[in-house]
Amino acid sequence: MTGLPRAVVAARVSELEASGVLQLVGTRPGVGRGRPAEQFELSAEFGVVLIAGVSVNRAHIAIADFAQRILAEDTLALDIGQGPVPVLDAITTRLAELSQTTAMAGAPLQAMVIGLPGPVDPGHGRPVRPPIMPGWDDFPVATHLSASVKCRVIVENDANIRALGEARAVPEDQLPMVYLTIGAGIGHIRVPRADDVVCVCGNVGCVEAVASTSAILRQLSEQHTCLASHSQPTLMNSHNSCDRAASVVRMIRKAAIEVGEAVAMLVHVFNPKRIVIGGPSLKPAMTCLAGICSVVYQRAHPLATRNLMIGNSSLGESAGLADALSPDGVAGIYLRAHCTPSSAG
């Protein structure tokens, strides 16, 4: 599969086995003549991986071994608006505490993966003008974390990590797949009827400006501030809870229509077999799903939706963990680094 000579592959595998990355687990009978093929797997004892999926108000953190087993996990409350140093230091402090509770306490830290809710330059490990992360622009996240955890740090966009993790969990006949995160941020695709709404990114009419959870909360606050200023106190107090509940339902339904319009455009562009709705919290996604489906099947071309599946994330909060531990995630990056000939560094 690699196109490399057998001797080269054998040398690289021997190097990885000697360093403890791989371990021999058996042989597989070959086809035709020749020796049975040796089967290797990543060694669980090689070390641990630190994982952090960061959203606006919390971080889902975990520690895993190289066999892709979660050793410990936790949810940490935070405010991303405090800036990178307090947030990242809080995450590393909690990970250090959590690591002492695992069966592999004291095992070498081989890598850390962190997903951030904004555009990221993974090559340099820095956020790039993230709309909902004030003070984070161009901050050297990878460098800062490496100094604390003393291992390689991989920085990615949280939606990318979740999408790749979700893709590993579905059958191949359900790919290609589009993963949509619903939360404080959604995306910056322009939607109809929102030309007068300014988004945090500086543009107008973005789906995030009208359909994200932060946009819904802002609209709800504005609406009830207006109602309170024009209502009698007794009437407002007696009906406040009901009014707010009804307003939330209406706004979520309206948001689902806007998201559905954006998803219909994505269907026309990418022609996926599956649309997955997820995010830091599945509650908004579950509430919006019916409305999104309705708009997509109405707007998108029948040929594109004939076999299209739309559903909520099957992994939930674990979607990001699944990709961080995948052969294409931290393990794959580590293996590629260690398979590089020594003359190339």
N, C-alpha and C positions, 0 to 999 in steps of 0.2 A: 504493500500500500504506500510506503514512503518513497519507493523507487531507489532506495539506498542498497548497496551491496550487503549481503548477509553478514560479512565480517564486520562492517561498520555498525550495523544494528546490534550484533552480538557484543561489540566493544562498548557501545553506549549503555546497553542493558546491564552489562557486567559492572560498569561504573556506578550506575544507579543502585544496583543490588549491594555493592560494596559499601556505598554511603548510607544504606539503610532506607532509601526511598522506596524501593521495590522489594517484594519478597516472593519467592517461588511457592506456588500453591498446587502444582500438579502438572500433568501433561495432557495433551489432547491428541488423539490419534490423527495422523495425517492422511491426506487423500493420495492413494497410490504409494509409490516407494518413498523411502526417506525416513528419517527419525521422527518420532512423535514431537509435536510442537510443545514447547514449554509455556506454561501459563503463569503470569505474574499479576500481582495486584499491589496497589499502594499499601504500604505498611502503616497500620494504625499507630504503631509505637514510634513512628518517625518524629512526631510532634503534634502541635495543635495549631488551629487556625482561629483567629479572632474575627468576629463578624459584627457589623453594626449597620442597621438600616435606619436612617435618620429621616424624620418628618418634621413638620413645623413645631410640634409640641411634645414630641417624644422620640425615643430611640429604642428599637428592638435589637437587643444585643444577644450574642450567643458565642459559645466556645465549642469547637468540634475537633475531632481527630481526623486523620487523613483517610480513614475508612468511611467518611461522610456520616459519622454518628454524632448527634448533638449531645454533648456532655453536660451542658448547662445553658440556660437562657433566662432572660429577664427583660422587663420593660422599664425604661427609665424616663421619668417626666423631665422635660426641659423646655426652654424657650429659645428657638433658633435665632431670634432677634437679639439675643444677648451678645452675639458675635462668635467667631470661631474658637478663640482660646478657651473661654469658659465652657462652651459646649463640648469641645473635643477633650478637654481635661476631665470633665465629668464622666465622659464615656470611658476613657482609659482607666480612671480610678475605679469605676464600677466593674469593668472587665477584670482588673487586677484582683478585686475582692472576690469576684465570681470564680476566677481560676483556682483559687485556693480551696474551693468546695468540690472540685472534680476529682475523679479517680486518677487523672493525669496531672495533678498539681506538681509543678516543678519541671514538667516536660518542656523541651525547647519550643519557643514560639517561632514558627516557620513563616507565617504571613498574616497580614490583616487585610480584610476587605471592608470597605465602607461605601455605602450608597447615600448620596446626597440629593435633596429635592430641588435640583436645578441643573442647568447646563454645566458640564464638566469636561475639562481637557484631561483625559485619562493618561496621556503620555507624560504630562508634567504634574499630574495629581493636584490640579487647581480648579476651583469653580470659575466660570466665565460669565460675569454679569448676571448672576442669578436673581430673578425678579423678587422672590419671596425670602431672600436670605441677606438682609442688610448687613454690610460690613464684611461679607465673605468674598467679594470679588477679588480674584487673583491671589487669594491667600494660599500659601503653600501647605495644603492639608497633609499631603503625603510626607513631606519633610518634617512637619511638626509632630505627626504621629510616630514616625520612625524614631525620632529622638526619644520618645516616651516608651514605646514598646520594644525597641531594639530589634526590629525585623522589617522585612519588605512590606510596604503598604500599597494596596491597589485601591484607587478611587474611581468610582463610576457614578453615573446617574442612577437614582433609585428605580426609576421606571424601566430602564434598560435591564437592570439586574433582575427585577421581578419578571419581566417579559421572557428573558432567557430561562429563568427557573421554571416558569409556567410551560414553556415550550418543551422542556424535558419531560414534563408530566403527562403530556397528551400523546396519543398515537400519531405515528407519522402521517397517516392519511387525513389528519386534521390540521396539517400545516400546508401553506404558510398561515401564520396567526398574527393578529394585531392585538396588542395589549393596551388597554386604556386605564390610566390611573385617575380615580376620582377622589379628590381631597381638596386641600387648600390650594393646590395647583392642579391644572388639567393639561393645558397646552395653549398655544397661541395661534391656532387656526381661526381664521375670521369666519364669523357666522352672520347670517342676515339679521336685520332689525336691531342691530346693536351699534350703529355708526356713531352714536353720541355717548357711548360708554367707554371711559378711559381705563385701560388696563395698567397693571403695575409695571409692565414691561415698557410702557411709554406709548404704545400703539392704541388704536381704538378698535372696538368690535371683536376682541378675542373671546373665544369660548370661555376662557378662564375668568374673564371679567364679569360674565353673566351667569355662569353655571357652576363655579367651584363652591366648595363649602364656605369659604371665607366670603365670597360674593353673596351667597344666600343669607349668611348671618348679617352682613352689612345692610342688605335690602330690608331684612326683617327689623333691624334696629331703626332704620330710617322711617319705615312705615309706622311703627308703634310709637316713635317719638312724635310723629305728626298727629297720630290719633289721640295721644295723651294730651296734646296741647289744645285739642278742639272738643274734648269730651268732658262730661260731668264726672267728678271723682268717684261717686257712688256707682255709676254705670260702668266706668272703666274697671273698677275693682271687681265687680261681680262677674264680668264677662271676659276679663283679661286673659285667663288661661285658655278658654275656648277660642278666643280670637287668635291668639298666638299659634295654637295648634292648627287651626284652619289655614292660617297664613303660611305656616311651614309646609303643609301639604301642597298648597297651590304653588308655592315657589319651587318645591322639588319637582313637581310635574312640569312646570315651565322650564326648569333647568334641564330636565330629561329631554324635552323637545329640542333645545339648543344643542345638547350633546349628540342627540340623534342625527341632527343635520350635519354635524361635523363627521360623525361616523359614516354616514351615507357617502360623503365625499371621499373618505378613506377607502370605502368599499369599491368605488369607481376607479380609484387610482391603483390600489394594490390587489384587488380581487382576491381577498383572503378566503380561507375555508372556515376560519373560526375567529370570532371577536370575543375577547376576554375582558370583563370589567372587574377591576380590583382597586387596590390602593391601601394606604395605611389603615383605613377602617372600612370594612365591607358594608356597614350599615347604609351609607349613601348609595353605594353601588347596587345593593339589593333593592332599595326603594326606587331607584331610577331605571332598573332593568326593563320593566314592562313598557315604560314610556319610550325608552331608546329603541327597543325592538319595533314598536309600532311605527315610529318615524322612519327607521331604516328600511323596513319592508315596504313602506309607502313610497319613499323617495328613490331608493336605489333601483337599478334596472333588474327586472325579474330574472334574467340570466345570471346575474351576479349573486342573487340571493337564493337561487333555487336550492343549493345545498349548503348555504351559509348557516353556521351554528353561532348563536350568541348566548353567552352565559357568564355567570360570576366565576371568579377565580376558584380553582379547585384546591389550591394550596394556602390561600389566605396569607397570613403573616409569614408563612414559611417559604413563599415564592422566592424571596431574595436569598434566603439561606440555601435553597436548592441550587441556585446558580453559583453562589460563592464557593460551594463545595464541589462543583462539577468538574469533569476532566477539561472542560473548556474554560473553567474559571481559575481559581487560585492554583489548583493542582496542576492544570495544564500549563499555566505560566511558569510554575516552579520547575516542572519537568523540562520545558523548553530551555529554561535558563541553565539547567544542569546538563542538558544534552549538547550545549554549545562547546565546540572544541576549545581546549585551553589556550590555543594560540590566538583565538579571537577574543579572549577575555571572558 
